[in-house]
Amino acid sequence: MKARVQVMLKAGVLDPQGEAVRHALRQLGFDGIEGVRQGKVVELDLAETDKAKAEAAVTEMCEKLLANTVIESYSIEVS
């Protein structure tokens, strides 16, 4: 199975990388961008064949390592 984890800063948490991207886009002439949030995507190849077990395992991975749950939220897609 494959899993895709998207990790983003929670609303209200300052995003200096996103702000730098927004500023750079503006410098390149892309007006009208009011905000940018920078995140990360982690793709996993799993040996697990049971979708529910795979989702549970990936959730545990997120809680323990892949996301800092104090300031980040995450979403999981398993296929």
Secondary structure by P-SEA (a helix, b strand, c coil): cbbbbbbbcccccccaaaaaaaaaaaaaccccccccccbbbbbbbcccccaaaaaaaaaaaaacccccccccccccccc
